């Protein structure tokens, strides 16, 4: 019997029970739902030799960026290959197996290329589309995210079962490439078709953040309290966005309340959850807020992850937690891990070599109060920092640290230049920029006065 998935493509599966569970897995994956692994497990129970399911499981593990899950991902590959050899598989399914192999070899960029090639041949497969989107996000490849979607977009219309989720991905890629007006419109449209698309919901929140429309952003998120209640840990990230907006308003008590009650409610050690907490605490401290003992929890978890070496974005956030939590030995171990990674091969080596090590050194120098050195290193890393992955909003913590290092080092002109570049990227002023522009202006005027020869004392 020829079995088809919800997109009309052939599946090499034994029964409809597996197909139904696989379709549910895809929809849950698109919605960032917490029950995604439950549906995948049901599919594999229904068909233990389901090659596509095993390959997907391996890629899901790699996306989590945890050292202990590398073994699980590695175990998935031979099972998937054996199944393909024993009973065959479609070209599309084999592409996912090859993508897993490429990432395990150290090349997630090649994994994304393999999946993109398969997507072009099977353009209505929203699973492939979302998988490419996720991997390119980890690689900080906003242009690639956008190109991937726009290449196949003509195949999608409201009759497609995943239309709303695809629009959510498109909205995010538009936002990350600076098309803010279209991103907001597409994101809102997508939610009309898929109300549980937390990714699309958060894409619109990104637009509010990047254009300095924080009050609208607060209203947008708070008017849809159920928009991310079904989510896995991605839900904490949406709460993080709301906290950023309240921070811009200056409502510190609300920010700390969101931190304690939502963002770090469950004290998880997922790198994305730790990064939410770390970057928010850094922002608070840059505004002069005493965050109490909140660093201790993050530093303890980061200490256990200091040698994971799976994701440079994660490593740099672990580094901030370790430095601010006073765990010097953990920070030293992480720095050594970054150096080992940088001397190896693969995408991680390239990213660690071009930005990871330098950024980590800049973070260390900032914590030590060596602001001139911190500024030099953070600005150098900034050129390629997008490659660590994440979004503009997530990487903005490094922008703020670089700018503040420049100000504290007395480099007002350099700091103002970075503020201007940041403003050009974002398309709107936020409170942080307004304050720093004003401070830089005062510093530069003071420098001008100090350098005015007419004001110097003269003899006799």
C-alpha positions as CSV (number, residue, x, y, z in Angstrom):
1,X,0.0,0.0,0.0
2,X,1.3,3.4,-0.9
3,X,1.2,5.7,2.1
4,X,1.2,9.5,1.8
5,X,1.8,12.2,4.4
6,X,-0.4,15.3,4.8
7,X,1.5,17.1,2.1
8,X,0.9,14.4,-0.5
9,X,4.4,12.9,-0.4
10,X,5.2,9.2,-0.2
11,X,6.3,7.8,3.2
12,X,8.1,4.5,3.6
13,X,6.1,3.4,6.6
14,X,4.4,0.1,7.5
15,X,1.0,1.4,8.5
16,X,-1.4,4.3,8.8
17,X,-0.8,4.5,12.5
18,X,2.8,5.6,11.9
19,X,1.7,8.0,9.2
20,X,-0.9,9.7,11.5
21,X,1.6,10.0,14.3
22,X,4.1,11.4,11.9
23,X,1.7,14.0,10.6
24,X,1.0,15.0,14.2
25,X,4.7,15.2,14.9
26,X,5.1,17.7,12.0
27,X,2.3,19.9,13.1
28,X,3.5,19.9,16.7
29,X,7.1,20.7,15.5
30,X,5.7,23.6,13.4
31,X,3.8,25.0,16.4
32,X,6.7,24.5,18.8
33,X,4.4,22.3,20.9
34,X,5.7,20.4,23.9
35,X,4.1,17.2,22.7
36,X,6.3,16.9,19.6
37,X,8.5,14.1,21.0
38,X,5.4,12.3,22.2
39,X,4.0,12.1,18.7
40,X,7.4,11.1,17.3
41,X,7.7,8.3,19.8
42,X,4.2,7.0,18.8
43,X,5.3,7.0,15.1
44,X,8.4,5.0,15.9
45,X,6.5,2.6,18.1
46,X,4.0,2.0,15.3
47,X,6.9,1.4,12.9
48,X,10.3,0.8,14.7
49,X,12.1,0.9,11.3
50,X,10.7,4.2,10.2
51,X,13.9,5.8,8.7
52,X,12.5,9.3,8.4
53,X,11.4,9.3,12.0
54,X,14.8,8.2,13.2
55,X,16.6,10.7,11.1
56,X,14.3,13.5,12.3
57,X,14.9,12.4,15.9
58,X,18.6,12.7,15.4
59,X,18.3,16.2,13.9
60,X,16.0,17.3,16.8
61,X,18.7,16.1,19.2
62,X,21.4,18.1,17.5
63,X,19.2,21.3,17.5
64,X,19.1,21.1,21.2
65,X,22.8,21.7,21.5
66,X,23.5,19.3,24.4
67,X,26.7,17.2,24.6
68,X,24.9,14.1,25.9
69,X,22.5,14.1,23.0
70,X,25.2,13.7,20.5
71,X,25.3,10.0,21.3
72,X,21.6,9.7,20.8
73,X,21.8,11.5,17.5
74,X,24.6,9.3,16.4
75,X,22.6,6.2,17.4
76,X,19.8,7.3,15.1
77,X,21.9,7.4,12.0
78,X,22.8,3.7,11.6
79,X,19.2,2.7,12.4
80,X,17.9,5.0,9.7
81,X,20.6,3.8,7.2
82,X,19.8,0.1,7.9
83,X,16.1,0.7,7.4
84,X,16.8,2.5,4.0
85,X,19.0,-0.4,2.9
86,X,16.5,-3.1,4.1
87,X,13.3,-1.7,2.6
88,X,14.2,1.4,0.6
89,X,13.1,5.0,1.0
90,X,12.1,7.9,-1.1
91,X,14.7,10.5,-2.3
92,X,13.1,13.0,0.1
93,X,13.5,10.6,3.1
94,X,17.1,9.8,2.2
95,X,17.9,13.5,2.1
96,X,17.0,13.8,5.8
97,X,19.2,10.9,6.6
98,X,22.1,12.4,4.7
99,X,21.4,15.8,6.5
100,X,21.8,14.0,9.8
101,X,25.1,12.5,8.7
102,X,26.4,15.8,7.5
103,X,25.7,17.5,10.8
104,X,27.2,14.7,12.8
105,X,30.3,15.1,10.7
106,X,30.5,18.7,11.9
107,X,28.8,20.5,9.0
108,X,25.3,21.8,9.8
109,X,25.7,24.2,6.9
110,X,25.9,21.2,4.5
111,X,23.0,19.7,6.3
112,X,21.0,22.8,5.5
113,X,22.1,22.7,1.8
114,X,21.0,19.0,1.5
115,X,17.6,19.8,3.0
116,X,17.2,22.9,0.8
117,X,17.9,20.8,-2.3
118,X,15.3,18.3,-1.2
119,X,12.8,21.1,-0.5
120,X,13.2,22.5,-4.0
121,X,12.2,19.1,-5.4
122,X,9.4,18.7,-2.8
123,X,8.3,22.3,-2.2
124,X,5.1,21.5,-0.3
125,X,6.9,19.7,2.4
126,X,6.6,22.1,5.4
127,X,8.6,19.8,7.5
128,X,11.7,20.2,5.3
129,X,11.0,23.9,5.2
130,X,10.9,24.3,9.0
131,X,13.9,22.0,9.5
132,X,16.0,24.2,7.1
133,X,14.7,27.3,8.8
134,X,15.7,26.0,12.2
135,X,19.2,24.9,11.1
136,X,19.9,28.2,9.3
137,X,18.7,30.0,12.4
138,X,21.2,28.2,14.5
139,X,23.8,29.3,11.9
140,X,22.7,32.9,12.0
141,X,22.0,32.7,8.2
142,X,19.0,35.1,7.9
143,X,19.5,35.5,4.1
144,X,19.5,31.7,3.7
145,X,16.3,31.5,5.8
146,X,14.6,34.0,3.6
147,X,15.8,32.5,0.3
148,X,14.8,29.0,1.3
149,X,11.2,30.0,2.0
150,X,10.8,32.4,-0.9
151,X,12.0,29.8,-3.4
152,X,9.1,27.5,-2.6
153,X,6.5,30.1,-1.5
154,X,4.4,29.9,-4.7
155,X,3.5,26.3,-3.7
156,X,1.7,27.5,-0.6
157,X,-1.8,28.9,-0.3
158,X,-4.6,28.8,2.3
159,X,-5.5,25.3,1.3
160,X,-2.2,23.9,2.4
161,X,-2.4,22.3,5.9
162,X,0.6,24.2,7.1
163,X,0.1,27.5,5.4
164,X,-0.1,29.6,8.6
165,X,3.1,28.2,10.0
166,X,4.9,28.8,6.7
167,X,3.8,32.4,6.8
168,X,5.2,32.6,10.4
169,X,8.6,31.4,9.2
170,X,8.5,33.8,6.3
171,X,7.6,36.7,8.7
172,X,10.6,35.9,10.9
173,X,13.0,35.7,7.9
174,X,11.6,39.0,6.7
175,X,12.2,40.6,10.1
176,X,15.7,39.3,10.4
177,X,16.6,40.7,6.9
178,X,15.2,44.1,7.8
179,X,11.8,44.1,6.0
180,X,9.9,45.1,9.1
181,X,6.6,46.3,7.6
182,X,6.1,43.2,5.5
183,X,7.2,41.0,8.3
184,X,4.5,42.3,10.6
185,X,1.8,42.0,8.0
186,X,2.8,38.5,7.1
187,X,3.1,37.4,10.7
188,X,-0.4,38.7,11.5
189,X,-1.8,37.0,8.5
190,X,-0.2,33.7,9.4
191,X,-1.9,33.7,12.8
192,X,-5.3,34.0,11.2
193,X,-4.6,30.6,9.6
194,X,-2.6,29.0,12.5
195,X,-3.5,30.7,15.8
196,X,-1.1,28.5,17.7
197,X,1.9,29.5,15.7
198,X,4.0,30.9,18.5
199,X,6.9,31.5,16.0
200,X,4.8,33.8,13.9
201,X,3.5,35.5,17.1
202,X,7.0,36.1,18.2
203,X,8.1,37.3,14.8
204,X,5.7,40.2,15.1
205,X,7.1,40.9,18.6
206,X,10.5,41.0,17.0
207,X,9.3,43.8,14.7
208,X,8.0,45.8,17.6
209,X,11.3,45.4,19.4
210,X,13.5,46.3,16.4
211,X,11.4,49.4,15.5
212,X,11.3,50.7,19.1
213,X,7.5,50.2,19.4
214,X,7.6,48.7,22.8
215,X,4.2,49.7,24.0
216,X,2.6,48.2,21.0
217,X,4.7,45.1,21.6
218,X,3.4,44.8,25.1
219,X,-0.1,45.1,23.9
220,X,0.5,42.6,21.1
221,X,1.8,39.8,23.5
222,X,-0.5,40.5,26.4
223,X,-3.6,40.4,24.2
224,X,-2.8,36.8,23.3
225,X,-2.0,35.0,26.5
226,X,-2.8,31.6,25.1
227,X,-0.7,32.1,22.0
228,X,2.3,30.3,23.5
229,X,0.7,28.3,26.4
230,X,1.0,25.1,24.4
231,X,4.7,25.6,23.8
232,X,7.8,23.7,24.8
233,X,10.6,25.8,26.2
234,X,10.1,28.3,23.4
235,X,7.3,29.7,25.6
236,X,9.9,31.0,28.0
237,X,11.5,32.9,25.2
238,X,8.2,34.6,24.3
239,X,8.0,35.7,28.0
240,X,11.6,37.0,27.6
241,X,10.5,39.2,24.7
242,X,7.7,40.7,26.9
243,X,10.3,41.3,29.7
244,X,12.5,43.2,27.2
245,X,9.7,45.5,26.4
246,X,9.0,46.2,30.0
247,X,12.7,46.9,30.6
248,X,12.6,49.5,27.8
249,X,9.6,51.1,29.6
250,X,11.7,51.2,32.8
251,X,9.4,48.9,34.8
252,X,12.1,46.9,36.6
253,X,9.7,45.3,39.1
254,X,7.6,43.8,36.3
255,X,10.8,42.6,34.5
256,X,12.0,40.8,37.6
257,X,8.6,39.4,38.2
258,X,8.5,37.9,34.7
259,X,12.0,36.6,35.2
260,X,11.2,34.8,38.4
261,X,7.6,33.6,37.6
262,X,7.9,32.8,33.9
263,X,11.3,33.0,32.2
264,X,13.2,31.0,34.9
265,X,10.1,29.4,36.5
266,X,11.3,25.9,35.9
267,X,15.1,26.3,36.3
268,X,15.9,24.3,33.2
269,X,19.4,23.8,31.8
270,X,18.4,24.1,28.2
271,X,20.8,26.5,26.6
272,X,18.1,28.6,25.1
273,X,16.5,29.0,28.5
274,X,19.8,29.9,30.1
275,X,20.5,32.4,27.4
276,X,17.1,34.1,28.0
277,X,18.0,34.5,31.7
278,X,21.6,35.5,31.2
279,X,20.9,38.2,28.5
280,X,18.1,39.7,30.6
281,X,20.2,39.9,33.7
282,X,23.1,41.5,31.7
283,X,20.7,44.1,30.3
284,X,19.4,44.8,33.8
285,X,22.8,45.3,35.3
286,X,23.8,47.6,32.4
287,X,20.9,49.8,33.6
288,X,22.3,49.8,37.1
289,X,19.8,47.3,38.5
290,X,20.8,45.0,41.4
291,X,19.7,41.5,40.3
292,X,20.4,39.9,43.7
293,X,21.5,36.3,43.8
294,X,19.9,35.4,40.4
295,X,23.3,34.8,38.8
296,X,24.1,31.8,41.1
297,X,21.5,29.5,39.6
298,X,22.6,30.3,36.0
299,X,26.3,30.0,36.9
300,X,25.8,26.6,38.5
301,X,24.0,25.2,35.5
302,X,26.5,26.8,33.1
303,X,29.4,25.3,35.0
304,X,28.1,21.9,34.2
305,X,27.8,22.9,30.5
306,X,31.2,24.6,30.2
307,X,32.7,21.9,28.0
308,X,29.7,21.0,25.9
309,X,31.2,22.7,22.9
310,X,28.1,22.1,20.8
311,X,27.0,25.7,20.1
312,X,29.0,28.9,20.3
313,X,25.9,31.0,21.0
314,X,25.3,28.8,24.1
315,X,29.0,28.9,25.1
316,X,29.0,32.7,25.1
317,X,25.9,32.8,27.3
318,X,27.4,30.2,29.6
319,X,30.5,32.4,29.8
320,X,28.5,35.5,30.9
321,X,26.8,33.4,33.6
322,X,30.1,32.0,34.8
323,X,31.8,35.4,34.9
324,X,28.9,37.2,36.6
325,X,28.4,34.3,39.0
326,X,32.0,34.3,40.1
327,X,32.9,30.9,38.7
328,X,36.4,31.7,37.5
329,X,37.5,28.1,37.0
330,X,34.4,27.3,35.0
331,X,35.1,30.3,32.8
332,X,38.6,29.1,32.2
333,X,37.4,25.6,31.3
334,X,35.0,27.1,28.8
335,X,37.7,29.3,27.3
336,X,39.9,26.2,26.8
337,X,36.9,24.4,25.3
338,X,36.4,27.2,22.8
339,X,40.1,27.1,21.9
340,X,40.0,23.3,21.3
341,X,36.9,23.8,19.1
342,X,38.5,26.6,17.1
343,X,41.6,24.5,16.3
344,X,39.4,21.7,14.9
345,X,37.4,21.3,11.7
346,X,33.8,22.0,10.7
347,X,31.4,24.8,11.1
348,X,31.9,25.1,14.9
349,X,35.6,25.5,14.4
350,X,35.1,28.3,11.9
351,X,32.6,30.1,14.2
352,X,34.7,29.7,17.3
353,X,37.8,30.9,15.4
354,X,36.3,34.0,13.8
355,X,34.1,35.2,16.6
356,X,33.6,32.9,19.6
357,X,37.0,33.1,21.2
358,X,37.4,36.8,20.7
359,X,33.9,37.5,22.0
360,X,34.6,35.4,25.1
361,X,37.8,37.3,25.8
362,X,35.9,40.5,25.4
363,X,33.3,39.3,27.9
364,X,36.0,38.4,30.4
365,X,37.7,41.7,30.1
366,X,34.4,43.6,30.6
367,X,33.8,41.7,33.8
368,X,37.3,42.5,35.0
369,X,36.7,46.2,34.3
370,X,39.2,46.4,31.5
371,X,36.8,48.3,29.3
372,X,39.3,49.3,26.6
373,X,40.4,45.7,26.0
374,X,36.8,44.6,26.2
375,X,35.7,47.1,23.6
376,X,38.6,46.1,21.2
377,X,37.7,42.4,21.4
378,X,34.0,42.7,21.3
379,X,34.1,45.0,18.4
380,X,36.4,42.6,16.5
381,X,34.1,39.7,17.2
382,X,31.1,41.8,16.1
383,X,32.1,41.6,12.4
384,X,31.1,37.9,12.3
385,X,28.9,37.6,15.4
386,X,25.8,36.7,13.4
387,X,27.4,33.3,12.7
388,X,26.9,32.2,16.3
389,X,23.2,32.0,15.5
390,X,20.2,33.5,17.2
391,X,18.3,36.6,16.2
392,X,19.2,40.3,16.1
393,X,17.3,40.7,19.4
394,X,19.2,37.9,21.1
395,X,22.6,39.1,19.9
396,X,21.8,42.7,21.0
397,X,23.2,41.9,24.4
398,X,26.6,41.8,22.8
399,X,25.9,45.1,21.0
400,X,25.0,46.7,24.3
401,X,28.1,45.3,26.1
402,X,30.3,46.6,23.2
403,X,28.8,50.0,23.3
404,X,28.9,50.3,27.1
405,X,32.5,49.1,27.1
406,X,33.3,51.9,24.7
407,X,31.6,54.5,26.8
408,X,33.3,53.3,30.0
409,X,36.6,53.3,28.2
410,X,36.1,56.9,27.3
411,X,35.7,56.1,23.6
412,X,32.5,58.2,23.0
413,X,33.0,58.7,19.3
414,X,33.5,55.0,18.7
415,X,30.5,54.1,20.9
416,X,28.3,56.6,19.1
417,X,29.3,55.1,15.7
418,X,28.2,51.7,16.9
419,X,24.9,53.2,18.2
420,X,24.3,54.7,14.7
421,X,25.0,51.3,13.1
422,X,22.6,49.7,15.5
423,X,19.9,52.2,14.8
424,X,20.3,51.7,11.1
425,X,19.9,48.0,11.5
426,X,16.9,48.2,13.9
427,X,14.9,51.0,12.2
428,X,13.8,52.7,15.4
429,X,15.1,54.2,18.6
430,X,14.7,52.3,21.9
431,X,15.2,53.7,25.3
432,X,18.7,52.1,25.6
433,X,19.9,54.0,22.5
434,X,18.3,57.3,23.5
435,X,20.2,57.2,26.8
436,X,23.5,56.2,25.3
437,X,23.2,58.7,22.5
438,X,22.7,61.4,25.1
439,X,25.6,60.2,27.2
440,X,27.9,60.1,24.2
441,X,26.9,63.5,23.2
442,X,27.7,64.9,26.7
443,X,31.1,63.1,26.6
444,X,32.0,64.5,23.2
445,X,31.0,68.0,24.2
446,X,33.1,67.7,27.3
447,X,36.0,66.5,25.1
448,X,35.5,69.5,22.8
449,X,35.5,71.9,25.7
450,X,38.7,70.3,27.2
451,X,40.4,70.7,23.9
452,X,39.5,74.3,23.4
453,X,42.8,76.2,23.5
454,X,40.9,79.4,24.3
455,X,39.9,78.0,27.7
456,X,43.5,77.0,28.7
457,X,45.2,79.1,31.3
458,X,48.0,81.2,30.0
459,X,51.1,82.6,31.9
460,X,51.5,86.3,32.9
